[in-house]
Amino acid sequence: MRVGIGAITRRRPVTFATLLESLAAMQRPEGVELIFLFAENDTAPLAGDVVEAFRARVAEPVRLELEQRPGIPMARNRVLDMALEEGVDYLTFVDDDEVVAPDWLMVLLEGVRARGLELAGGPVRIVAPSGALTPWNRAVLQYLQASAEKRTRLRSKLGREDRDDEIAVYTNNWCLSLAAQRRTGVRFDERLQFTGGSDTRFSLDFAAAGGRVGFVPDAVVDDVIPQKRLTPGYHYRRARDQSTNAVMLRGKSAFKCFQQALLRCLDGMLTLLTVPVSGRYGVVKAVHKFGVAAGRIRGALGRRSSHYAAGSEGVHTEQRSGG
């Protein structure tokens, strides 16, 4: 069996190097031939030195290609095309700011093969960045950790009930059968250039085309959240934009959107009443609900997310446009 380990990157040399360190150190499944497939989404190559250092540490082949068209789905499709060219049986994806557990790949492949899954996801554990955090940073981190743990419990329960085909699988921890991709023809939707959600669209389209989707609860990766994304303001914008995407991706009606927005606003106001007891965590929880409400309204009005547009470089990369 041949497996491609895929990742895309853009101006995150430090975290990308940390991911590559974890990939170099991870356990290799017996009888599996690996190839590493990376796409850099930029106008000029910047990750070459990081990848060359990684190539010197591993025995497996490493491919790095430049995808100059801006946009996450463009870079993901570049990796997918490399995997198809290489004739791999399975393609995995992780994010360039994550760290894989030593047994991540072994557990992921075992889960996929044991249940006959064709597209599988695993849990992402939220980890604090190094250095001192403000009280607001800690409150946002606590909320993100609680949400991730709740999501993992729910998906694990659905898996035990053989109902995990109801979930969407994200490329932050992802494994795809290339035979199933060839059968269905599903690719990342490049119309979602800056909105985010192209992996969700892939998962929904793949399931609709008859692909078997599931969850592998023990295949864990860690996501170290940068301090600049641990703010109530960014937390609100993230919730808003993900909610806007949900309207588009899942075809929610305007009536349903306004109804959900109203309920989320009421829930947020009730949550604020708990702040004397819950403190900053309660504020962050309410901010999330208000962000979801705003996203539902924006989606109902036909607005689209621009979460990864050029103006967001400072928060999503380690280097600004000129850096």
Kinemage of the C-alpha trace (Angstrom):
@kinemage 1
@onewidth
@group {chain A} dominant
@subgroup {mainchain}
@vectorlist {calphas} color= white
{ca met a 1} P 0.000 0.000 0.000
{ca arg a 2} L 1.250 3.479 -0.883
{ca val a 3} L 0.213 6.503 1.195
{ca gly a 4} L 0.740 10.193 0.511
{ca ile a 5} L 1.192 12.546 3.462
{ca gly a 6} L -0.102 15.910 2.281
{ca ala a 7} L 0.029 19.455 3.601
{ca ile a 8} L -0.253 22.942 2.171
{ca thr a 9} L 1.605 25.924 3.558
{ca arg a 10} L 1.807 29.678 3.214
{ca arg a 11} L 4.297 31.838 5.106
{ca arg a 12} L 4.391 29.731 8.253
{ca pro a 13} L 8.017 28.552 8.272
{ca val a 14} L 8.265 27.998 12.040
{ca thr a 15} L 5.076 25.980 12.524
{ca phe a 16} L 5.578 24.138 9.232
{ca ala a 17} L 9.031 23.067 10.407
{ca thr a 18} L 7.490 21.845 13.664
{ca leu a 19} L 4.921 19.804 11.737
{ca leu a 20} L 7.711 18.290 9.630
{ca glu a 21} L 9.646 17.368 12.775
{ca ser a 22} L 6.623 15.411 14.020
{ca leu a 23} L 6.214 13.714 10.614
{ca ala a 24} L 9.882 12.722 10.605
{ca ala a 25} L 9.546 11.222 14.092
{ca met a 26} L 6.207 9.433 13.634
{ca gln a 27} L 5.970 5.645 13.517
{ca arg a 28} L 5.915 4.092 10.048
{ca pro a 29} L 3.208 1.456 9.452
{ca glu a 30} L 4.611 -1.912 8.408
{ca gly a 31} L 4.150 -2.715 4.732
{ca val a 32} L 3.268 0.879 3.804
{ca glu a 33} L 5.285 2.960 1.352
{ca leu a 34} L 5.127 6.682 2.140
{ca ile a 35} L 5.601 9.784 0.028
{ca phe a 36} L 5.377 13.352 1.326
{ca leu a 37} L 3.445 15.791 -0.878
{ca phe a 38} L 3.556 19.515 -0.054
{ca ala a 39} L 2.187 22.539 -1.897
{ca glu a 40} L 3.253 26.089 -1.121
{ca asn a 41} L 0.574 28.681 -1.898
{ca asp a 42} L 2.540 31.804 -2.796
{ca thr a 43} L 3.920 33.848 -5.672
{ca ala a 44} L 7.479 32.666 -5.024
{ca pro a 45} L 8.975 29.691 -3.146
{ca leu a 46} L 9.799 30.406 0.482
{ca ala a 47} L 9.552 26.988 2.150
{ca gly a 48} L 12.390 25.352 0.211
{ca asp a 49} L 14.966 25.433 3.021
{ca val a 50} L 12.502 24.000 5.549
{ca val a 51} L 11.587 21.168 3.203
{ca glu a 52} L 15.207 20.464 2.268
{ca ala a 53} L 16.081 20.069 5.955
{ca phe a 54} L 13.167 17.655 6.293
{ca arg a 55} L 14.180 15.734 3.168
{ca ala a 56} L 17.614 15.161 4.683
{ca arg a 57} L 16.013 13.548 7.751
{ca val a 58} L 13.617 11.074 6.130
{ca ala a 59} L 14.120 8.052 3.898
{ca glu a 60} L 10.936 8.587 1.896
{ca pro a 61} L 10.576 10.751 -1.241
{ca val a 62} L 9.458 14.344 -0.716
{ca arg a 63} L 7.734 16.554 -3.307
{ca leu a 64} L 7.231 20.299 -2.905
{ca glu a 65} L 5.396 22.260 -5.589
{ca leu a 66} L 4.477 25.920 -5.845
{ca glu a 67} L 0.807 26.802 -6.411
{ca gln a 68} L 0.806 30.451 -7.434
{ca arg a 69} L -2.956 30.868 -7.695
{ca pro a 70} L -3.977 32.282 -4.305
{ca gly a 71} L -6.480 30.230 -2.353
{ca ile a 72} L -6.584 27.197 -0.072
{ca pro a 73} L -8.630 24.977 -2.440
{ca met a 74} L -6.150 25.638 -5.244
{ca ala a 75} L -3.275 24.429 -3.075
{ca arg a 76} L -5.255 21.413 -1.845
{ca asn a 77} L -6.028 20.414 -5.427
{ca arg a 78} L -2.333 20.700 -6.279
{ca val a 79} L -1.562 18.130 -3.555
{ca leu a 80} L -4.443 15.948 -4.747
{ca asp a 81} L -3.078 16.054 -8.300
{ca met a 82} L 0.387 15.080 -7.070
{ca ala a 83} L -1.136 12.123 -5.225
{ca leu a 84} L -2.990 11.016 -8.346
{ca glu a 85} L 0.201 11.298 -10.409
{ca glu a 86} L 2.112 9.240 -7.849
{ca gly a 87} L -0.544 6.528 -7.823
{ca val a 88} L -0.969 6.455 -4.047
{ca asp a 89} L -3.760 4.394 -2.493
{ca tyr a 90} L -4.556 6.898 0.276
{ca leu a 91} L -3.900 10.613 0.655
{ca thr a 92} L -3.801 12.192 4.091
{ca phe a 93} L -3.897 15.866 4.989
{ca val a 94} L -2.841 17.807 8.063
{ca asp a 95} L -2.506 21.550 8.576
{ca asp a 96} L 0.876 23.280 8.499
{ca asp a 97} L 0.462 24.533 12.081
{ca glu a 98} L -0.250 21.136 13.642
{ca val a 99} L 1.768 18.335 15.225
{ca val a 100} L 0.895 14.681 14.644
{ca ala a 101} L 0.975 12.102 17.430
{ca pro a 102} L 3.682 9.423 17.018
{ca asp a 103} L 1.082 6.749 16.216
{ca trp a 104} L -1.232 9.055 14.243
{ca leu a 105} L -0.778 7.500 10.807
{ca met a 106} L -0.849 3.922 12.053
{ca val a 107} L -4.080 4.461 13.975
{ca leu a 108} L -5.693 6.440 11.145
{ca leu a 109} L -4.959 3.772 8.527
{ca glu a 110} L -6.048 0.966 10.852
{ca gly a 111} L -9.375 2.714 11.459
{ca val a 112} L -9.925 3.391 7.773
{ca arg a 113} L -9.200 -0.184 6.712
{ca ala a 114} L -11.061 -1.866 9.590
{ca arg a 115} L -14.315 -0.099 8.738
{ca gly a 116} L -13.904 0.210 4.996
{ca leu a 117} L -13.947 4.010 5.101
{ca glu a 118} L -13.162 6.000 1.973
{ca leu a 119} L -12.873 9.425 3.601
{ca ala a 120} L -12.012 9.638 7.279
{ca gly a 121} L -11.236 12.306 9.836
{ca gly a 122} L -9.741 12.306 13.296
{ca pro a 123} L -9.792 14.585 16.342
{ca val a 124} L -7.819 17.789 16.716
{ca arg a 125} L -6.622 18.613 20.211
{ca ile a 126} L -6.257 22.354 20.936
{ca val a 127} L -2.937 23.260 22.554
{ca ala a 128} L -1.764 26.506 24.122
{ca pro a 129} L 1.124 28.383 22.481
{ca ser a 130} L 4.354 28.947 24.342
{ca gly a 131} L 4.770 32.145 26.324
{ca ala a 132} L 2.566 34.125 28.667
{ca leu a 133} L -1.121 34.493 27.822
{ca thr a 134} L -3.467 37.278 28.858
{ca pro a 135} L -6.628 36.416 30.811
{ca trp a 136} L -8.642 36.921 27.591
{ca asn a 137} L -6.267 34.622 25.691
{ca arg a 138} L -6.793 31.930 28.322
{ca ala a 139} L -10.569 32.334 28.202
{ca val a 140} L -10.679 31.915 24.408
{ca leu a 141} L -8.304 28.945 24.623
{ca gln a 142} L -10.472 27.315 27.293
{ca tyr a 143} L -13.566 27.726 25.125
{ca leu a 144} L -11.829 26.303 22.035
{ca gln a 145} L -10.542 23.328 24.016
{ca ala a 146} L -13.973 22.603 25.476
{ca ser a 147} L -15.607 22.877 22.036
{ca ala a 148} L -13.029 20.555 20.438
{ca glu a 149} L -13.469 17.956 23.186
{ca lys a 150} L -17.246 18.125 22.857
{ca arg a 151} L -16.995 17.714 19.076
{ca thr a 152} L -14.719 14.684 19.473
{ca arg a 153} L -17.099 13.043 21.969
{ca leu a 154} L -20.057 13.585 19.629
{ca arg a 155} L -18.237 12.243 16.583
{ca ser a 156} L -16.911 9.263 18.511
{ca lys a 157} L -20.458 8.455 19.643
{ca leu a 158} L -21.719 8.681 16.065
{ca gly a 159} L -18.909 6.345 15.017
{ca arg a 160} L -19.864 3.762 17.634
{ca glu a 161} L -23.430 3.934 16.332
{ca asp a 162} L -22.205 3.708 12.716
{ca arg a 163} L -23.736 7.132 12.047
{ca asp a 164} L -20.534 9.095 11.481
{ca asp a 165} L -21.374 9.447 7.805
{ca glu a 166} L -23.481 12.381 9.055
{ca ile a 167} L -20.386 14.455 9.844
{ca ala a 168} L -18.173 16.571 7.597
{ca val a 169} L -14.472 15.695 7.546
{ca tyr a 170} L -11.865 18.474 7.599
{ca thr a 171} L -8.358 18.467 6.152
{ca asn a 172} L -6.795 19.263 9.532
{ca asn a 173} L -6.849 15.458 10.064
{ca trp a 174} L -7.976 13.643 6.934
{ca cys a 175} L -7.529 10.453 4.927
{ca leu a 176} L -8.956 9.798 1.447
{ca ser a 177} L -9.064 6.672 -0.702
{ca leu a 178} L -7.806 7.707 -4.123
{ca ala a 179} L -9.768 4.873 -5.760
{ca ala a 180} L -12.922 6.431 -4.312
{ca gln a 181} L -11.830 9.890 -5.467
{ca arg a 182} L -11.395 8.588 -9.000
{ca arg a 183} L -14.813 6.937 -8.837
{ca thr a 184} L -16.617 10.032 -7.561
{ca gly a 185} L -14.512 12.714 -9.273
{ca val a 186} L -14.826 15.003 -6.248
{ca arg a 187} L -12.276 17.809 -5.956
{ca phe a 188} L -11.871 20.905 -3.774
{ca asp a 189} L -14.210 23.650 -4.987
{ca glu a 190} L -12.001 26.495 -6.215
{ca arg a 191} L -14.934 28.895 -6.187
{ca leu a 192} L -14.427 28.937 -2.410
{ca gln a 193} L -11.102 30.660 -2.951
{ca phe a 194} L -11.036 32.850 0.174
{ca thr a 195} L -14.156 31.832 2.078
{ca gly a 196} L -12.860 28.746 3.853
{ca gly a 197} L -14.930 25.570 3.915
{ca ser a 198} L -13.623 23.880 0.763
{ca asp a 199} L -12.853 20.746 2.801
{ca thr a 200} L -16.404 20.750 4.177
{ca arg a 201} L -17.708 21.088 0.607
{ca phe a 202} L -15.483 18.173 -0.457
{ca ser a 203} L -16.801 15.978 2.350
{ca leu a 204} L -20.454 16.804 1.623
{ca asp a 205} L -20.007 16.251 -2.116
{ca phe a 206} L -18.113 13.005 -1.521
{ca ala a 207} L -20.832 11.616 0.733
{ca ala a 208} L -23.517 12.688 -1.748
{ca ala a 209} L -21.640 10.784 -4.473
{ca gly a 210} L -21.792 7.589 -2.432
{ca gly a 211} L -18.441 7.764 -0.641
{ca arg a 212} L -18.244 6.144 2.795
{ca val a 213} L -17.307 8.827 5.351
{ca gly a 214} L -16.341 8.176 8.968
{ca phe a 215} L -14.364 9.175 12.060
{ca val a 216} L -11.302 7.583 13.683
{ca pro a 217} L -11.348 8.856 17.293
{ca asp a 218} L -7.858 7.743 18.341
{ca ala a 219} L -5.928 9.275 15.412
{ca val a 220} L -4.991 12.525 17.148
{ca val a 221} L -3.209 15.669 15.969
{ca asp a 222} L -2.415 18.732 18.070
{ca asp a 223} L -3.219 22.266 16.930
{ca val a 224} L -1.147 24.958 18.626
{ca ile a 225} L -3.224 28.160 18.418
{ca pro a 226} L -1.137 31.343 18.009
{ca gln a 227} L -1.740 34.009 20.612
{ca lys a 228} L -2.920 36.498 17.973
{ca arg a 229} L -5.870 34.192 17.240
{ca leu a 230} L -6.767 33.833 20.916
{ca thr a 231} L -8.701 37.116 21.109
{ca pro a 232} L -12.439 37.715 21.444
{ca gly a 233} L -12.383 39.775 18.238
{ca tyr a 234} L -10.858 37.023 16.114
{ca his a 235} L -13.045 34.452 17.855
{ca tyr a 236} L -16.144 36.453 16.829
{ca arg a 237} L -15.007 36.804 13.209
{ca arg a 238} L -14.155 33.110 12.966
{ca ala a 239} L -17.569 32.073 14.298
{ca arg a 240} L -19.306 34.566 12.010
{ca asp a 241} L -17.477 33.426 8.889
{ca gln a 242} L -17.925 29.721 9.615
{ca ser a 243} L -21.624 30.357 10.181
{ca thr a 244} L -21.864 32.263 6.906
{ca asn a 245} L -20.229 29.318 5.153
{ca ala a 246} L -22.683 26.893 6.738
{ca val a 247} L -25.592 28.746 5.121
{ca met a 248} L -24.008 28.410 1.686
{ca leu a 249} L -22.668 24.878 2.037
{ca arg a 250} L -25.775 23.328 3.530
{ca gly a 251} L -28.404 25.309 1.609
{ca lys a 252} L -30.165 26.792 4.615
{ca ser a 253} L -33.309 28.798 3.870
{ca ala a 254} L -33.481 32.511 4.732
{ca phe a 255} L -36.353 31.857 7.138
{ca lys a 256} L -34.366 29.174 8.956
{ca cys a 257} L -31.326 31.451 9.094
{ca phe a 258} L -33.198 34.354 10.679
{ca gln a 259} L -34.865 31.972 13.108
{ca gln a 260} L -31.527 30.501 14.137
{ca ala a 261} L -29.968 33.966 14.398
{ca leu a 262} L -32.709 35.091 16.780
{ca leu a 263} L -32.301 31.999 18.944
{ca arg a 264} L -28.522 32.412 19.038
{ca cys a 265} L -28.846 36.078 20.043
{ca leu a 266} L -31.236 35.173 22.850
{ca asp a 267} L -28.913 32.380 23.948
{ca gly a 268} L -25.974 34.794 23.880
{ca met a 269} L -27.802 37.317 26.058
{ca leu a 270} L -28.729 34.612 28.540
{ca thr a 271} L -25.106 33.485 28.579
{ca leu a 272} L -24.018 37.027 29.463
{ca leu a 273} L -26.184 36.792 32.579
{ca thr a 274} L -23.880 34.029 33.821
{ca val a 275} L -20.770 36.211 33.571
{ca pro a 276} L -20.694 37.057 37.316
{ca val a 277} L -20.081 33.326 37.844
{ca ser a 278} L -18.445 32.205 34.565
{ca gly a 279} L -16.246 35.286 34.123
{ca arg a 280} L -14.392 35.827 30.862
{ca tyr a 281} L -15.245 32.307 29.699
{ca gly a 282} L -18.927 33.284 29.711
{ca val a 283} L -18.165 36.397 27.649
{ca val a 284} L -16.254 34.335 25.084
{ca lys a 285} L -19.093 31.828 24.910
{ca ala a 286} L -21.573 34.638 24.300
{ca val a 287} L -19.283 36.202 21.674
{ca his a 288} L -19.299 32.894 19.811
{ca lys a 289} L -23.102 32.783 19.818
{ca phe a 290} L -23.361 36.364 18.570
{ca gly a 291} L -20.834 35.541 15.825
{ca val a 292} L -22.910 32.560 14.711
{ca ala a 293} L -26.034 34.748 14.683
{ca ala a 294} L -24.319 37.396 12.571
{ca gly a 295} L -23.108 34.733 10.157
{ca arg a 296} L -26.609 33.329 9.715
{ca ile a 297} L -27.928 36.792 8.876
{ca arg a 298} L -25.076 37.503 6.468
{ca gly a 299} L -25.623 34.166 4.769
{ca ala a 300} L -29.372 34.763 4.461
{ca leu a 301} L -28.629 38.086 2.777
{ca gly a 302} L -26.342 36.413 0.248
{ca arg a 303} L -23.075 37.593 1.776
{ca arg a 304} L -19.994 35.376 1.543
{ca ser a 305} L -17.094 34.927 3.908
{ca ser a 306} L -13.735 36.488 3.036
{ca his a 307} L -11.954 34.930 5.994
{ca tyr a 308} L -8.767 34.145 4.042
{ca ala a 309} L -8.676 37.168 1.751
{ca ala a 310} L -5.499 39.220 1.389
{ca gly a 311} L -6.327 41.521 4.296
{ca ser a 312} L -6.129 38.621 6.752
{ca glu a 313} L -2.444 37.865 6.110
{ca gly a 314} L -1.297 39.239 9.446
{ca val a 315} L -3.396 36.857 11.534
{ca his a 316} L -3.096 33.732 9.389
{ca thr a 317} L 0.623 33.744 8.600
{ca glu a 318} L 3.897 34.339 10.369
{ca gln a 319} L 4.960 36.788 7.664
{ca arg a 320} L 3.066 39.680 6.180
{ca ser a 321} L 2.809 40.155 2.421
{ca gly a 322} L 6.179 41.841 2.191
{ca gly a 323} L 7.837 39.560 4.704
